[in-house]
Amino acid sequence: MIESKEVRNEEATEQDYWNAYRSVVEEVRSRLGNPSMSLTVETIDITYFEKI
């Protein structure tokens, strides 16, 4: 199992993230002999409070 987390910033778009993710996954799969895989996307909404 491989887990990754997207850390949002102002320089990378969501499309940039998924393009990079796909590139990395394809390279890893190639090195492992192209095993089957599945992808689960989980969205978590976290709000940070600086002061209460």
N, CA, C and O atoms as a Tripos MOL2 file, in Angstrom:
@<TRIPOS>MOLECULE
protein
  208   207    52     0     0
PROTEIN
NO_CHARGES

@<TRIPOS>ATOM
      1 N           0.8470   -1.1640    0.0000 N.3       1 MET1
      2 CA          0.0000    0.0000    0.0000 C.3       1 MET1
      3 C           0.8950    1.2310    0.0000 C.2       1 MET1
      4 O           1.8610    1.3190    0.7580 O.2       1 MET1
      5 N           0.5580    2.1610   -0.8510 N.am      2 ILE2
      6 CA          1.2640    3.4340   -0.9090 C.3       2 ILE2
      7 C           0.2530    4.5230   -0.6380 C.2       2 ILE2
      8 O          -0.8180    4.5480   -1.2460 O.2       2 ILE2
      9 N           0.5820    5.4210    0.2660 N.am      3 GLU3
     10 CA         -0.3150    6.5220    0.6010 C.3       3 GLU3
     11 C           0.3770    7.8280    0.2640 C.2       3 GLU3
     12 O           1.5640    7.9990    0.5410 O.2       3 GLU3
     13 N          -0.3550    8.7380   -0.3270 N.am      4 SER4
     14 CA          0.2010   10.0580   -0.6150 C.3       4 SER4
     15 C          -0.7980   11.1140   -0.1920 C.2       4 SER4
     16 O          -2.0040   10.8730   -0.1420 O.2       4 SER4
     17 N          -0.2770   12.2740    0.1090 N.am      5 LYS5
     18 CA         -1.1170   13.3930    0.5250 C.3       5 LYS5
     19 C          -0.7700   14.6100   -0.3150 C.2       5 LYS5
     20 O           0.4020   14.9180   -0.5330 O.2       5 LYS5
     21 N          -1.7920   15.2890   -0.7790 N.am      6 GLU6
     22 CA         -1.5930   16.5270   -1.5240 C.3       6 GLU6
     23 C          -1.5580   17.6740   -0.5320 C.2       6 GLU6
     24 O          -2.4930   17.8660    0.2450 O.2       6 GLU6
     25 N          -0.4800   18.4300   -0.5630 N.am      7 VAL7
     26 CA         -0.3640   19.6080    0.2850 C.3       7 VAL7
     27 C          -0.5490   20.8070   -0.6340 C.2       7 VAL7
     28 O           0.2880   21.0930   -1.4900 O.2       7 VAL7
     29 N          -1.6440   21.4860   -0.4370 N.am      8 ARG8
     30 CA         -1.9810   22.5920   -1.3270 C.3       8 ARG8
     31 C          -1.0220   23.7720   -1.1300 C.2       8 ARG8
     32 O          -0.6370   24.1110   -0.0110 O.2       8 ARG8
     33 N          -0.6620   24.3700   -2.2400 N.am      9 ASN9
     34 CA          0.1020   25.6080   -2.1950 C.3       9 ASN9
     35 C          -0.3390   26.4710   -3.3600 C.2       9 ASN9
     36 O          -1.1640   26.0530   -4.1720 O.2       9 ASN9
     37 N           0.1970   27.6480   -3.4420 N.am     10 GLU10
     38 CA         -0.2480   28.5870   -4.4610 C.3      10 GLU10
     39 C           0.4660   28.3940   -5.7930 C.2      10 GLU10
     40 O           0.0730   29.0040   -6.7870 O.2      10 GLU10
     41 N           1.4880   27.5750   -5.8410 N.am     11 GLU11
     42 CA          2.2760   27.4290   -7.0570 C.3      11 GLU11
     43 C           1.8400   26.2730   -7.9440 C.2      11 GLU11
     44 O           2.0900   26.3000   -9.1490 O.2      11 GLU11
     45 N           1.2060   25.2780   -7.3890 N.am     12 ALA12
     46 CA          0.8030   24.1020   -8.1690 C.3      12 ALA12
     47 C          -0.7200   24.0300   -8.2310 C.2      12 ALA12
     48 O          -1.4030   24.1970   -7.2210 O.2      12 ALA12
     49 N          -1.2370   23.7790   -9.4280 N.am     13 THR13
     50 CA         -2.6750   23.6050   -9.5820 C.3      13 THR13
     51 C          -3.0290   22.1430   -9.3050 C.2      13 THR13
     52 O          -2.1460   21.2920   -9.1900 O.2      13 THR13
     53 N          -4.2980   21.8700   -9.2030 N.am     14 GLU14
     54 CA         -4.7390   20.4930   -8.9950 C.3      14 GLU14
     55 C          -4.3400   19.6350  -10.1970 C.2      14 GLU14
     56 O          -3.9630   18.4740  -10.0370 O.2      14 GLU14
     57 N          -4.4230   20.2050  -11.3940 N.am     15 GLN15
     58 CA         -4.0200   19.4810  -12.6010 C.3      15 GLN15
     59 C          -2.5230   19.1660  -12.5650 C.2      15 GLN15
     60 O          -2.1130   18.0710  -12.9510 O.2      15 GLN15
     61 N          -1.7000   20.1230  -12.1030 N.am     16 ASP16
     62 CA         -0.2610   19.8810  -11.9620 C.3      16 ASP16
     63 C          -0.0030   18.7170  -11.0120 C.2      16 ASP16
     64 O           0.8500   17.8700  -11.2760 O.2      16 ASP16
     65 N          -0.7480   18.6780   -9.9000 N.am     17 TYR17
     66 CA         -0.5950   17.6100   -8.9120 C.3      17 TYR17
     67 C          -0.8830   16.2480   -9.5410 C.2      17 TYR17
     68 O          -0.0840   15.3210   -9.4060 O.2      17 TYR17
     69 N          -2.0320   16.1230  -10.2360 N.am     18 TRP18
     70 CA         -2.4130   14.8420  -10.8050 C.3      18 TRP18
     71 C          -1.4910   14.4260  -11.9360 C.2      18 TRP18
     72 O          -1.2430   13.2340  -12.1200 O.2      18 TRP18
     73 N          -0.9760   15.3890  -12.7010 N.am     19 ASN19
     74 CA         -0.0140   15.0530  -13.7580 C.3      19 ASN19
     75 C           1.2670   14.4850  -13.1490 C.2      19 ASN19
     76 O           1.8030   13.4890  -13.6340 O.2      19 ASN19
     77 N           1.7520   15.1230  -12.0840 N.am     20 ALA20
     78 CA          2.9580   14.6360  -11.4040 C.3      20 ALA20
     79 C           2.6990   13.2820  -10.7500 C.2      20 ALA20
     80 O           3.5450   12.3900  -10.8080 O.2      20 ALA20
     81 N           1.5350   13.1290  -10.1310 N.am     21 TYR21
     82 CA          1.1700   11.8750   -9.4820 C.3      21 TYR21
     83 C           1.1570   10.7320  -10.4920 C.2      21 TYR21
     84 O           1.7150    9.6640  -10.2410 O.2      21 TYR21
     85 N           0.5220   10.9630  -11.6240 N.am     22 ARG22
     86 CA          0.4530    9.9300  -12.6510 C.3      22 ARG22
     87 C           1.8430    9.5440  -13.1530 C.2      22 ARG22
     88 O           2.1250    8.3650  -13.3680 O.2      22 ARG22
     89 N           2.7000   10.5270  -13.3370 N.am     23 SER23
     90 CA          4.0570   10.2700  -13.7970 C.3      23 SER23
     91 C           4.8160    9.3800  -12.8110 C.2      23 SER23
     92 O           5.4980    8.4370  -13.2120 O.2      23 SER23
     93 N           4.6910    9.6870  -11.5340 N.am     24 VAL24
     94 CA          5.3670    8.9010  -10.4980 C.3      24 VAL24
     95 C           4.7970    7.4840  -10.4430 C.2      24 VAL24
     96 O           5.5540    6.5160  -10.3710 O.2      24 VAL24
     97 N           3.4760    7.3580  -10.4760 N.am     25 VAL25
     98 CA          2.8370    6.0410  -10.4090 C.3      25 VAL25
     99 C           3.2460    5.1800  -11.5990 C.2      25 VAL25
    100 O           3.5330    3.9940  -11.4380 O.2      25 VAL25
    101 N           3.2750    5.7680  -12.7900 N.am     26 GLU26
    102 CA          3.6780    5.0000  -13.9700 C.3      26 GLU26
    103 C           5.1210    4.5150  -13.8550 C.2      26 GLU26
    104 O           5.4260    3.3920  -14.2580 O.2      26 GLU26
    105 N           6.0010    5.3330  -13.3190 N.am     27 GLU27
    106 CA          7.4050    4.9340  -13.1470 C.3      27 GLU27
    107 C           7.5270    3.8040  -12.1210 C.2      27 GLU27
    108 O           8.2550    2.8370  -12.3440 O.2      27 GLU27
    109 N           6.8230    3.9270  -11.0110 N.am     28 VAL28
    110 CA          6.8690    2.8990   -9.9650 C.3      28 VAL28
    111 C           6.3010    1.5840  -10.4880 C.2      28 VAL28
    112 O           6.8920    0.5250  -10.2770 O.2      28 VAL28
    113 N           5.1550    1.6450  -11.1710 N.am     29 ARG29
    114 CA          4.5600    0.4220  -11.7270 C.3      29 ARG29
    115 C           5.5060   -0.2470  -12.7060 C.2      29 ARG29
    116 O           5.6280   -1.4720  -12.7170 O.2      29 ARG29
    117 N           6.1740    0.5470  -13.5260 N.am     30 SER30
    118 CA          7.1210   -0.0070  -14.4950 C.3      30 SER30
    119 C           8.2400   -0.7540  -13.7880 C.2      30 SER30
    120 O           8.6170   -1.8540  -14.1940 O.2      30 SER30
    121 N           8.7650   -0.1560  -12.7350 N.am     31 ARG31
    122 CA          9.8620   -0.7910  -11.9870 C.3      31 ARG31
    123 C           9.4230   -2.0620  -11.2630 C.2      31 ARG31
    124 O          10.2300   -2.9560  -11.0110 O.2      31 ARG31
    125 N           8.1250   -2.1300  -10.9320 N.am     32 LEU32
    126 CA          7.6020   -3.3060  -10.2270 C.3      32 LEU32
    127 C           7.0490   -4.3590  -11.1780 C.2      32 LEU32
    128 O           6.4930   -5.3590  -10.7250 O.2      32 LEU32
    129 N           7.1890   -4.1600  -12.4810 N.am     33 GLY33
    130 CA          6.7040   -5.1500  -13.4360 C.3      33 GLY33
    131 C           5.2510   -4.9680  -13.8270 C.2      33 GLY33
    132 O           4.5920   -5.9320  -14.2170 O.2      33 GLY33
    133 N           4.7390   -3.7470  -13.7300 N.am     34 ASN34
    134 CA          3.3610   -3.3970  -14.1180 C.3      34 ASN34
    135 C           2.2790   -4.2260  -13.4250 C.2      34 ASN34
    136 O           1.4470   -4.8330  -14.0990 O.2      34 ASN34
    137 N           2.2750   -4.2610  -12.0880 N.am     35 PRO35
    138 CA          1.2120   -4.9790  -11.3810 C.3      35 PRO35
    139 C          -0.1140   -4.2240  -11.5160 C.2      35 PRO35
    140 O          -0.1330   -3.0260  -11.8010 O.2      35 PRO35
    141 N          -1.2150   -4.9420  -11.3060 N.am     36 SER36
    142 CA         -2.5120   -4.2560  -11.3120 C.3      36 SER36
    143 C          -2.5800   -3.3600  -10.0770 C.2      36 SER36
    144 O          -1.8940   -3.5990   -9.0830 O.2      36 SER36
    145 N          -3.4090   -2.3350  -10.1550 N.am     37 MET37
    146 CA         -3.5200   -1.4150   -9.0290 C.3      37 MET37
    147 C          -4.8890   -0.7850   -9.0210 C.2      37 MET37
    148 O          -5.6130   -0.8230  -10.0160 O.2      37 MET37
    149 N          -5.2340   -0.2100   -7.9040 N.am     38 SER38
    150 CA         -6.4600    0.5710   -7.7950 C.3      38 SER38
    151 C          -6.1150    1.8860   -7.1160 C.2      38 SER38
    152 O          -5.0970    1.9970   -6.4340 O.2      38 SER38
    153 N          -6.9580    2.8610   -7.3060 N.am     39 LEU39
    154 CA         -6.7330    4.1910   -6.7420 C.3      39 LEU39
    155 C          -7.9880    4.6070   -6.0010 C.2      39 LEU39
    156 O          -9.0880    4.5640   -6.5520 O.2      39 LEU39
    157 N          -7.8230    5.0050   -4.7620 N.am     40 THR40
    158 CA         -8.9250    5.5270   -3.9620 C.3      40 THR40
    159 C          -8.5960    6.9660   -3.6080 C.2      40 THR40
    160 O          -7.5180    7.2530   -3.0870 O.2      40 THR40
    161 N          -9.5150    7.8590   -3.8890 N.am     41 VAL41
    162 CA         -9.3100    9.2720   -3.5700 C.3      41 VAL41
    163 C         -10.2310    9.6150   -2.4130 C.2      41 VAL41
    164 O         -11.4460    9.4300   -2.4860 O.2      41 VAL41
    165 N          -9.6290   10.1160   -1.3490 N.am     42 GLU42
    166 CA        -10.3880   10.5050   -0.1590 C.3      42 GLU42
    167 C         -10.1810   11.9940    0.0510 C.2      42 GLU42
    168 O          -9.0460   12.4680    0.0900 O.2      42 GLU42
    169 N         -11.2600   12.7220    0.1860 N.am     43 THR43
    170 CA        -11.1740   14.1600    0.4120 C.3      43 THR43
    171 C         -11.5270   14.4400    1.8670 C.2      43 THR43
    172 O         -12.5840   14.0380    2.3510 O.2      43 THR43
    173 N         -10.6430   15.1230    2.5430 N.am     44 ILE44
    174 CA        -10.8480   15.4720    3.9470 C.3      44 ILE44
    175 C         -10.8210   16.9900    4.0550 C.2      44 ILE44
    176 O          -9.9000   17.6290    3.5460 O.2      44 ILE44
    177 N         -11.8020   17.5630    4.6990 N.am     45 ASP45
    178 CA        -11.8590   19.0110    4.8880 C.3      45 ASP45
    179 C         -11.3600   19.3280    6.2900 C.2      45 ASP45
    180 O         -12.0070   18.9980    7.2840 O.2      45 ASP45
    181 N         -10.2130   19.9630    6.3550 N.am     46 ILE46
    182 CA         -9.6280   20.3200    7.6320 C.3      46 ILE46
    183 C          -9.5240   21.8360    7.6990 C.2      46 ILE46
    184 O          -9.0110   22.4700    6.7770 O.2      46 ILE46
    185 N         -10.0000   22.4050    8.7680 N.am     47 THR47
    186 CA         -9.9160   23.8510    8.9570 C.3      47 THR47
    187 C          -8.9680   24.1250   10.1180 C.2      47 THR47
    188 O          -9.0840   23.5340   11.1910 O.2      47 THR47
    189 N          -8.0400   25.0240    9.8810 N.am     48 TYR48
    190 CA         -7.0890   25.3960   10.9070 C.3      48 TYR48
    191 C          -7.4910   26.7500   11.4950 C.2      48 TYR48
    192 O          -7.8200   27.6820   10.7600 O.2      48 TYR48
    193 N          -7.4600   26.8470   12.8050 N.am     49 PHE49
    194 CA         -7.7660   28.0890   13.4740 C.3      49 PHE49
    195 C          -6.4910   28.6080   14.1320 C.2      49 PHE49
    196 O          -5.8530   27.9050   14.9160 O.2      49 PHE49
    197 N          -6.1290   29.8470   13.8020 N.am     50 GLU50
    198 CA         -4.9470   30.4240   14.4340 C.3      50 GLU50
    199 C          -5.2670   30.8880   15.8430 C.2      50 GLU50
    200 O          -4.4510   30.7390   16.7530 O.2      50 GLU50
    201 N          -6.4520   31.4510   16.0240 N.am     51 LYS51
    202 CA         -6.8840   31.8970   17.3530 C.3      51 LYS51
    203 C          -8.3440   31.5590   17.5310 C.2      51 LYS51
    204 O          -9.1260   31.5900   16.5800 O.2      51 LYS51
    205 N          -8.7040   31.2340   18.7610 N.am     52 ILE52
    206 CA        -10.1200   30.9620   19.0570 C.3      52 ILE52
    207 C         -10.6520   32.0780   19.9130 C.2      52 ILE52
    208 O         -11.8250   32.0640   20.2870 O.2      52 ILE52
@<TRIPOS>BOND
     1     1     2 1
     2     2     3 1
     3     3     4 2
     4     3     5 am
     5     5     6 1
     6     6     7 1
     7     7     8 2
     8     7     9 am
     9     9    10 1
    10    10    11 1
    11    11    12 2
    12    11    13 am
    13    13    14 1
    14    14    15 1
    15    15    16 2
    16    15    17 am
    17    17    18 1
    18    18    19 1
    19    19    20 2
    20    19    21 am
    21    21    22 1
    22    22    23 1
    23    23    24 2
    24    23    25 am
    25    25    26 1
    26    26    27 1
    27    27    28 2
    28    27    29 am
    29    29    30 1
    30    30    31 1
    31    31    32 2
    32    31    33 am
    33    33    34 1
    34    34    35 1
    35    35    36 2
    36    35    37 am
    37    37    38 1
    38    38    39 1
    39    39    40 2
    40    39    41 am
    41    41    42 1
    42    42    43 1
    43    43    44 2
    44    43    45 am
    45    45    46 1
    46    46    47 1
    47    47    48 2
    48    47    49 am
    49    49    50 1
    50    50    51 1
    51    51    52 2
    52    51    53 am
    53    53    54 1
    54    54    55 1
    55    55    56 2
    56    55    57 am
    57    57    58 1
    58    58    59 1
    59    59    60 2
    60    59    61 am
    61    61    62 1
    62    62    63 1
    63    63    64 2
    64    63    65 am
    65    65    66 1
    66    66    67 1
    67    67    68 2
    68    67    69 am
    69    69    70 1
    70    70    71 1
    71    71    72 2
    72    71    73 am
    73    73    74 1
    74    74    75 1
    75    75    76 2
    76    75    77 am
    77    77    78 1
    78    78    79 1
    79    79    80 2
    80    79    81 am
    81    81    82 1
    82    82    83 1
    83    83    84 2
    84    83    85 am
    85    85    86 1
    86    86    87 1
    87    87    88 2
    88    87    89 am
    89    89    90 1
    90    90    91 1
    91    91    92 2
    92    91    93 am
    93    93    94 1
    94    94    95 1
    95    95    96 2
    96    95    97 am
    97    97    98 1
    98    98    99 1
    99    99   100 2
   100    99   101 am
   101   101   102 1
   102   102   103 1
   103   103   104 2
   104   103   105 am
   105   105   106 1
   106   106   107 1
   107   107   108 2
   108   107   109 am
   109   109   110 1
   110   110   111 1
   111   111   112 2
   112   111   113 am
   113   113   114 1
   114   114   115 1
   115   115   116 2
   116   115   117 am
   117   117   118 1
   118   118   119 1
   119   119   120 2
   120   119   121 am
   121   121   122 1
   122   122   123 1
   123   123   124 2
   124   123   125 am
   125   125   126 1
   126   126   127 1
   127   127   128 2
   128   127   129 am
   129   129   130 1
   130   130   131 1
   131   131   132 2
   132   131   133 am
   133   133   134 1
   134   134   135 1
   135   135   136 2
   136   135   137 am
   137   137   138 1
   138   138   139 1
   139   139   140 2
   140   139   141 am
   141   141   142 1
   142   142   143 1
   143   143   144 2
   144   143   145 am
   145   145   146 1
   146   146   147 1
   147   147   148 2
   148   147   149 am
   149   149   150 1
   150   150   151 1
   151   151   152 2
   152   151   153 am
   153   153   154 1
   154   154   155 1
   155   155   156 2
   156   155   157 am
   157   157   158 1
   158   158   159 1
   159   159   160 2
   160   159   161 am
   161   161   162 1
   162   162   163 1
   163   163   164 2
   164   163   165 am
   165   165   166 1
   166   166   167 1
   167   167   168 2
   168   167   169 am
   169   169   170 1
   170   170   171 1
   171   171   172 2
   172   171   173 am
   173   173   174 1
   174   174   175 1
   175   175   176 2
   176   175   177 am
   177   177   178 1
   178   178   179 1
   179   179   180 2
   180   179   181 am
   181   181   182 1
   182   182   183 1
   183   183   184 2
   184   183   185 am
   185   185   186 1
   186   186   187 1
   187   187   188 2
   188   187   189 am
   189   189   190 1
   190   190   191 1
   191   191   192 2
   192   191   193 am
   193   193   194 1
   194   194   195 1
   195   195   196 2
   196   195   197 am
   197   197   198 1
   198   198   199 1
   199   199   200 2
   200   199   201 am
   201   201   202 1
   202   202   203 1
   203   203   204 2
   204   203   205 am
   205   205   206 1
   206   206   207 1
   207   207   208 2
@<TRIPOS>SUBSTRUCTURE
     1 MET1         2 RESIDUE 1 A MET
     2 ILE2         6 RESIDUE 1 A ILE
     3 GLU3        10 RESIDUE 1 A GLU
     4 SER4        14 RESIDUE 1 A SER
     5 LYS5        18 RESIDUE 1 A LYS
     6 GLU6        22 RESIDUE 1 A GLU
     7 VAL7        26 RESIDUE 1 A VAL
     8 ARG8        30 RESIDUE 1 A ARG
     9 ASN9        34 RESIDUE 1 A ASN
    10 GLU10       38 RESIDUE 1 A GLU
    11 GLU11       42 RESIDUE 1 A GLU
    12 ALA12       46 RESIDUE 1 A ALA
    13 THR13       50 RESIDUE 1 A THR
    14 GLU14       54 RESIDUE 1 A GLU
    15 GLN15       58 RESIDUE 1 A GLN
    16 ASP16       62 RESIDUE 1 A ASP
    17 TYR17       66 RESIDUE 1 A TYR
    18 TRP18       70 RESIDUE 1 A TRP
    19 ASN19       74 RESIDUE 1 A ASN
    20 ALA20       78 RESIDUE 1 A ALA
    21 TYR21       82 RESIDUE 1 A TYR
    22 ARG22       86 RESIDUE 1 A ARG
    23 SER23       90 RESIDUE 1 A SER
    24 VAL24       94 RESIDUE 1 A VAL
    25 VAL25       98 RESIDUE 1 A VAL
    26 GLU26      102 RESIDUE 1 A GLU
    27 GLU27      106 RESIDUE 1 A GLU
    28 VAL28      110 RESIDUE 1 A VAL
    29 ARG29      114 RESIDUE 1 A ARG
    30 SER30      118 RESIDUE 1 A SER
    31 ARG31      122 RESIDUE 1 A ARG
    32 LEU32      126 RESIDUE 1 A LEU
    33 GLY33      130 RESIDUE 1 A GLY
    34 ASN34      134 RESIDUE 1 A ASN
    35 PRO35      138 RESIDUE 1 A PRO
    36 SER36      142 RESIDUE 1 A SER
    37 MET37      146 RESIDUE 1 A MET
    38 SER38      150 RESIDUE 1 A SER
    39 LEU39      154 RESIDUE 1 A LEU
    40 THR40      158 RESIDUE 1 A THR
    41 VAL41      162 RESIDUE 1 A VAL
    42 GLU42      166 RESIDUE 1 A GLU
    43 THR43      170 RESIDUE 1 A THR
    44 ILE44      174 RESIDUE 1 A ILE
    45 ASP45      178 RESIDUE 1 A ASP
    46 ILE46      182 RESIDUE 1 A ILE
    47 THR47      186 RESIDUE 1 A THR
    48 TYR48      190 RESIDUE 1 A TYR
    49 PHE49      194 RESIDUE 1 A PHE
    50 GLU50      198 RESIDUE 1 A GLU
    51 LYS51      202 RESIDUE 1 A LYS
    52 ILE52      206 RESIDUE 1 A ILE
